[in-house]
Amino acid sequence: MTRAGRTVLALTLAVALFAVGGIGLLRRPGDAAGSPAAPAAADPAALAVAPGSQEAAIATLQQRLREVPGDWNAANDLGLAYVQEARVTADPSYYPKAEAVLAASLRTHPDDNAGAYVGLAALAAARHDFTGALRNGERARRLDPYGGAVYGVIGDALVELGRYAAAGSAFQKMVDIAPGLSSYARISYVRELHGDVAGAVLAMRAARRVAGTARDTSWAAYQLGELAWNAGDLAGAADRYREAEQLDAAWIPSRAGMAKVAWARGHVTTAIARYREVVALYPLPEYVVALGDLLWTTGDRAAARQEYGLARAEAALFRANGVNVDLELALLDADHGRAGAALRAARVEWGRRHSIHVADALAWALHAAGHDAEAIRFERRALALGTRSALFRYHLGMIELGLGRRSAGVRDLRTARAINPHFSILGVPAARSALARAGASG
Amino acid sequence: MSNFRKALIAGTAAVALGASIFVGLAPIASRASSHREAPLTAADPQIDNTDLYAFRSPDQPNSISFVSSWIPFEEPAGGPNFYLFAEHTNYDVNIDNNGDARPDIIYRWTFTTHYRSGATFLYATGPVTSLNDPNLNIYQTYDLTRIRNGNSVVLINNAKVAPSNVGAGSMPNYNAHLFNAAVSTTGAGVRSWVGQSDDAFFLDLRVFDLLYGGNFSEAGDDTLTGFNVNTMVLSVPRGQLRGPNDSVIGIWNTASRPSMRVQHTDGTQTFSGNDVQVSRLGMPLVNEVVVPVGLKDYFNASKPKDDAQFLPAVNDPELPHLLNAVYPGAFPTVLDSNPNQAGIQRSDLVTVFLRGLPGLNRPVGGSASEMLRLNMDTPLCGTGGAPACSRLGVLAGDVQGFPNGRRLSDDTIDIALRVAMGVLLPNHDPAAETLGDGVDANESPFLSTFPFVAYPHSGSDPSPH
């Protein structure tokens, strides 16, 4: 993230934290230690943007629209760039901006404007409104049935809605008309969801081979790292994360991957330091929670709670910008002693969509609330595609033990550890304890 | 193709908007376990074909040269500032030499990327003084294959691509040691060069503001000044290209990539599926002047033999309507080659874009299809008794130029604007004869010998634009 992006983020987070009453900790851009500080307000250097950067792209597009307000293609590009900037900076205030510029594009050019609907679909998906994403994707498809990105947004929405067969068809169509990094990567994901890990790796390798920029190659290398990680291949994951980091130092997730690897290798202090760096640059709730979990396992519960509080504050900020975060909150709350809230959020999300990830979150929230009989139905649904997920398998094992099904529970916890011994910062020690309580060593 | 032209139309906005910034248009408030962030590339620059040129080689008039450029708006400086061709992708020059709108000869480049060191992803680890210099850590090689009558022959194997000119610090004598050194030849007189070059296209992009209700009163700047492209140049003796009927060949670029199966029911995996055409480019400006916005992706996947479907779009293109809307009264004549027939007829555009000019580059028995058409026998301009060279090509009587093939120096924008506004029709408005974007030549000199394209701008140039 550039300085400008980080400053915007710091300001936004400051507002968010203020809005929820404050948690006494503000991260300043580049301040990895996370010491209390005022947000950088008027840093003149923040105005300078690197050529070729996302900020430069946005500035150029804004300038373009000032000069030629009728350029609806530029408006569509700017809308997508805003959605992307929200992701890169973890700052959801770009979403309303994206919405405004895409709406303006449609006012200027109401007909034949597939690009605007692709942008609206990407925006809706970013806000976790997958029904809206599908609706806009279908509009785009009627206008441009040969656009690869059109089938990308449609398939993405279908995956999140749990309609996997239809998603597979959309991605097949996408790759048949637009083979390339975008479509290969999606095929990789569908194969992974169906438990075809080797096929997922092949497709992601193809994605890496057609990627021509260092940034795209880095992205694909990182995904290969994730695939290796999820399969328990620690060394392979570390190699790919390091490769991704070397190709594009600005891609923060590969640093988070290295932090994860440090934890898996038992270097907890290093892992915490690395996660602090990551979170200072890119406070994705996932990383904030991971940092909190790491602190929790070291016994520093106060520091951990601070991170969980930050994650919840971020969730409030996302919600204020139109992002639905019920699934994420359900997982956070189920893992951290708020079973009632977790269950409410998960049931709301299940009312919206039936993906395997929502089924898993609902099952885990039911387990946390003590409803294991209901939980096991949903956890089995979560595993119905045959996904090789250590986390899902761990959840299943814990639910089975909760139901008194000792042998099944022990078997599934062992399976989880066989798939990936480092599947979760909190789950690994919890599984170990559960196996010990069940009289099984592991 | 469409992406570049969309980029043109979006003006310099596209400069910073490579495909890569669109990586991961996906939710952020999610855990990685529950939501894969996958890129939704709005642009795919490696298969974005900027231009195709075809002309008699000025240094070997008995051969024809083909120039294909890809990856628009390469910034010479700023990191990362090196640009690679895609692997797993066929880059093709297709040639129809009998007028049936099907490729009779295909020249195909395929690329492999090499990393000398697994420990670093730096482009250069020290000064690079030759194509084989170990300091060039990342380099590409290519195979050039000719496919004729279904038979594939590898003409050039494992040749080096001239690297991106990242700056004098890393590449102290780029032009002589790297650019010029990348020429490969075969015993049969085929020459191939692949590498980075200056973008030979010159125009003022603000012309395209017309499409958005702007005007081009501010024209006159070459908006592509200082940008590079990745280019392959091929030179082939005419005798290897000539068809059975005449000396007219039709030329178009395509890029194709393998599809793959989302899932395999039999449990096996294959890396690749059928090749899918993802880019098509023949004549310049077809996508802007002719193909409607909603059909651009479709056009990129289409084949010349099916081009009759685009006839309505050619007969009633968008540009004259736009010019009439922006400059009411400037073009009072309704452009129609045959007012007695219902609907707008533009037989002049059909001739230029789909058939070729009679007596010059229209093939015997040719069918209507969009490609660059070149009469390989037209003498070089300014030689012998041939007409003087002109940037306006055929419009100025220089019949060796566009739209009889396309030379690097042809002023495509001015020609296309005038043609679109009816300059080839007898009843056209006089204003059509003076239309132009105010940019008449490229900013960098073209080379007089193979590979003809201009040297790329250096990464150490502090202000390339």
Interface residues (C-beta under 8 A of the other chain):
Chain A: A50 P51 G52 S53 Q54 A56 A57 T60 L61 R64 E67 V68 G70 D71 W72 N73 A74 D77 L78 L80 A81 V83 Q84 A86 R87 A90 P92 D112 A114 G115 V118 A122 A125 A126 R127 H128 L143 D144 P145 Y146 G147 G148 A149 G152 V153 D156 E160 G168 S169 F171 Q172 V175 D176 I177 A178 P179 G180 L181 S182 Y184 A185 R186 I187 Y189 V190 R191 E192 H194 D196 A198 G199 L202 A203 A206 R209 V210 A211 G212 T213 A214 R215 D216 W219 E226 E243 Q246 L247 P253 L284 P285 E286 V289 E314 A315 F318 V323 V325 L327 E328 L331 H357 D360 A361 S389 L391
Chain B: K6 I9 A10 G11 T12 A13 A14 V15 A16 L17 G18 A19 S20 I21 F22 V23 G24 L25 A26 P27 I28 A29 S30 R31 A32 S33 S34 H35 R36 E37 A38 P39 L40 T41 A42 D44 P45 Q46 I47 I71 E75 A77 G78 P80 Y83 L84 F85 A86 E87 H88 T89 T113 T120 F121 D209 Y212 G213 G214 R257 P258 S259 M260 R261 V262 Q263 H264 Q269 F271 S272 G273 V276 V278 P292 V293 G294 L295 D297 Y298 N300 A301
